[in-house]
Each structure stands twice: as structure tokens, then as C-alpha cells.
Amino acid sequence: MAKRNILLLFDVDGTLTVPQKSVKNHNIISVCCVATQNIQDYIGENKLQVFINYALKYMSNITLPCKRGTFIEFRTGLINVSPVGRSCSQDEREEFELFDKENKIREKFVKSLQAKFPDLGLEFSIGGQISFDVYPKGWDKTYCLRHVHNEQFDEIHFFGDKTSPGGNDHTIYNDPRTIGHTVTSPEDTRKQLEELFKL
């Protein structure tokens, strides 16, 4: 049987590790680091501030079980928005996750932003337990596939936990260039890999 050239791509939180925890060191190798572009250059400072101000005002009008700090985190390629605040404790994170499942806080927030800013060319992706990402169209997780296009892989597998529509793994999971795998935990990821490679 001929050896297949296979690339494995993974989400991190909820797939390789419990959200916001470190990955355990099991024969980990780095294949590719994907460079990012700057969202500030894409949108422009004035529009970016209007967007951030609207998001902060929206969050000031919602009531949650608790609110902590770092509600908006500016990263190079995206903006991460967390209604509860990224500095919440693990217990508060889990409490918000349950509250969000019942009340659709992030889903409603995303719909409001989409309605307010339809012309900015942005995509919104709910992921993890407490936040959602905002980034220019085309800058989702499929972006990495551009960098491996000429590598001639026989198969590209993607493993992620937020693969349903609206989840931050959905676009790459559903991309015709990948074989998508929905996982429920790091243990499930390991189990699926063992089954895939008959380990």
C-alpha cells in the first residue's frame, strides 16, 4: 500500500485542549505558521473606532450573570469580542456558556453588528465559550489552505468542535478541500485520530 501524504489541521480550544488551557506536550510538531494581515489597515482607524464604540455600547445595555474585564481584544487579524469579558474565571466562563446557550447572547450580538455594519466586509464567527471573532471576509480558518495549496497533499483533515453554521470552525470544516471531523473534546479528538490511523 502506497504511503499517503496527509495534512492534519486542528482547532485548539475544545479540540486539542480544554478552552484556555495549555496543550499537553505529546509529540507536537509545528508544520506551518500562517501570517496574518492587519484588520486596522483593512477597515481604517475611523471605521474601526465606530465599530468598537457600537460594540461597547451594545454590551453596556445587556445584563449577564457577571461582567469582568477585556470585553474587546484587538488582535492583528481580527477583533475578539467577549460580552462577559476575557478576564472572567473558569467558573464564570462556564456560567456564561450555559447562559449564552439559553439566551443566545452572542448570536443576537452578532446579528446586531451585521445589521449595523453591512458594508464593512466583515465576517463573524462564534467560537469557544465566551466570545466571537470579527474579521474581514476570507480571513477565516480557510486562509491557511492558501499556504498549502502547492504541497500536493493526498488528504487534508480538519478537526474542530464548532463546526455547525456560525461556528468558527464551520468554513474550514465545510470546505471541499478538507475532510472535516467534528469533535466534542480533546479526548474525542484523540479517539478519532486513533481510529483514522488505526493506532
C-alpha positions in Angstrom: 0.0 0.0 0.0 1.4 3.4 -1.0 2.1 5.9 1.7 -0.4 8.8 1.7 0.7 12.4 2.1 -1.8 13.6 4.8 -2.0 17.0 6.5 -3.9 17.3 9.8 -5.2 20.7 10.8 -6.7 21.4 14.3 -8.7 24.0 16.1 -7.1 24.5 19.6 -9.7 25.3 22.3 -12.1 22.4 22.8 -10.3 20.2 20.2 -6.7 19.8 21.4 -7.2 21.3 24.8 -9.8 22.4 27.3 -10.7 26.0 26.5 -7.9 28.4 27.6 -5.7 25.6 28.9 -2.3 24.6 27.7 -1.8 21.7 25.2 -0.1 18.7 26.8 3.3 18.0 25.2 2.7 14.8 23.2 5.0 14.6 20.1 3.8 18.1 19.0 5.4 19.5 15.8 4.8 22.8 14.0 4.1 22.4 10.4 3.3 26.0 9.3 2.7 29.3 10.9 0.2 31.3 8.9 1.0 35.0 8.6 -1.9 37.4 9.2 -2.8 40.7 7.8 -3.8 43.8 9.8 -7.5 44.4 10.3 -6.8 48.1 11.2 -5.4 48.6 7.7 -8.3 46.8 6.1 -11.1 48.7 7.9 -9.3 52.0 8.7 -9.0 53.6 12.1 -12.1 55.8 11.9 -14.5 52.9 10.9 -12.7 50.6 13.4 -13.5 53.1 16.3 -17.1 53.4 15.2 -17.4 49.6 15.3 -15.7 49.3 18.7 -17.8 52.1 20.2 -21.0 50.5 19.0 -19.9 47.1 20.4 -19.1 48.6 23.8 -22.4 50.5 23.9 -24.3 47.3 23.0 -22.5 45.4 25.8 -23.4 48.2 28.3 -27.1 47.5 27.7 -27.1 43.7 28.3 -27.4 42.1 31.7 -25.4 38.9 32.3 -24.8 36.8 35.4 -21.5 38.7 35.7 -19.2 41.0 33.7 -15.4 41.2 34.0 -12.7 43.0 32.0 -11.3 42.9 28.5 -14.5 42.9 26.5 -12.8 43.7 23.2 -9.4 42.3 22.3 -7.7 43.8 19.3 -5.5 41.3 17.5 -3.6 41.7 14.3 -6.0 39.9 12.0 -9.2 40.1 14.0 -11.2 41.6 16.8 -12.3 39.3 19.6 -15.5 40.4 21.4 -16.5 38.8 24.8 -19.7 40.0 26.4 -18.7 38.6 29.8 -15.1 39.7 29.5 -12.0 37.6 28.8 -10.7 38.1 32.3 -13.5 36.0 33.8 -12.7 33.0 35.9 -13.2 29.4 34.7 -16.4 29.1 36.8 -17.7 32.4 35.3 -16.8 31.3 31.8 -18.8 28.1 32.3 -21.7 30.0 33.8 -21.7 32.4 30.8 -21.6 29.5 28.3 -24.8 28.0 29.8 -26.4 31.4 30.0 -25.5 32.0 26.4 -26.9 28.7 25.2 -30.2 29.6 26.8 -30.3 33.3 25.9 -28.3 33.4 22.6 -26.4 36.5 23.8 -23.6 36.1 21.2 -25.9 35.2 18.4 -28.1 38.3 19.0 -25.0 40.5 19.3 -23.6 39.2 16.0 -26.9 39.8 14.3 -27.0 43.4 15.6 -23.4 44.0 14.3 -24.2 42.5 10.9 -27.2 44.8 10.6 -25.3 47.9 11.7 -22.2 47.3 9.6 -23.2 45.5 6.4 -20.7 47.4 4.2 -17.5 46.8 6.2 -16.9 43.4 4.5 -16.7 41.6 7.8 -17.4 38.0 8.9 -18.5 37.0 12.4 -17.7 33.7 13.9 -18.9 32.4 17.3 -16.3 30.2 18.9 -15.2 28.9 22.3 -17.3 29.5 25.4 -17.4 33.3 25.8 -16.6 35.3 22.7 -16.8 35.7 18.9 -14.3 36.8 16.3 -14.8 39.6 13.8 -12.5 39.6 10.7 -12.5 40.6 7.0 -14.2 38.2 4.6 -11.8 35.5 3.5 -9.7 35.8 6.6 -11.3 32.8 8.3 -9.6 29.4 9.1 -9.6 28.5 5.4 -6.9 31.2 4.9 -4.3 28.6 5.9 -5.3 26.4 2.9 -3.8 29.0 0.6 -0.4 28.3 2.1 -0.5 24.5 1.5 -2.1 24.6 -2.0 1.0 23.6 -3.8 2.1 20.9 -1.3 0.2 18.2 -3.1 -1.4 16.5 -0.1 -3.5 13.5 -0.8 -5.8 14.4 2.0 -6.3 17.4 4.3 -8.2 16.6 7.5 -9.6 19.3 9.8 -10.6 18.6 13.4 -12.8 21.2 15.3 -15.6 21.5 17.9 -17.5 24.5 16.5 -18.3 23.1 13.0 -22.0 23.9 12.8 -23.1 27.0 10.8 -22.0 30.2 12.6 -19.2 28.3 14.5 -15.7 29.5 14.0 -14.7 26.1 12.6 -17.5 25.8 10.1 -15.9 27.3 7.0 -12.8 25.1 7.0 -14.8 22.0 8.2 -17.2 22.5 5.2 -14.5 23.5 2.6 -14.3 21.0 -0.3 -10.5 20.8 0.1 -10.8 19.3 3.6 -12.2 16.2 5.2 -14.0 17.7 8.3 -14.2 16.0 11.6 -16.5 17.3 14.4 -15.1 16.6 17.9 -16.5 17.1 21.3 -13.4 17.2 23.4 -9.6 16.7 23.3 -10.3 13.0 24.3 -12.7 12.6 21.4 -10.0 14.1 19.0 -7.5 11.6 20.2 -10.1 8.8 19.8 -10.9 9.9 16.2 -7.2 10.1 15.3 -6.6 6.6 16.7 -9.5 5.3 14.6 -8.4 7.2 11.4 -4.8 5.9 11.6 -5.7 2.5 13.2 -3.5 3.1 16.2 
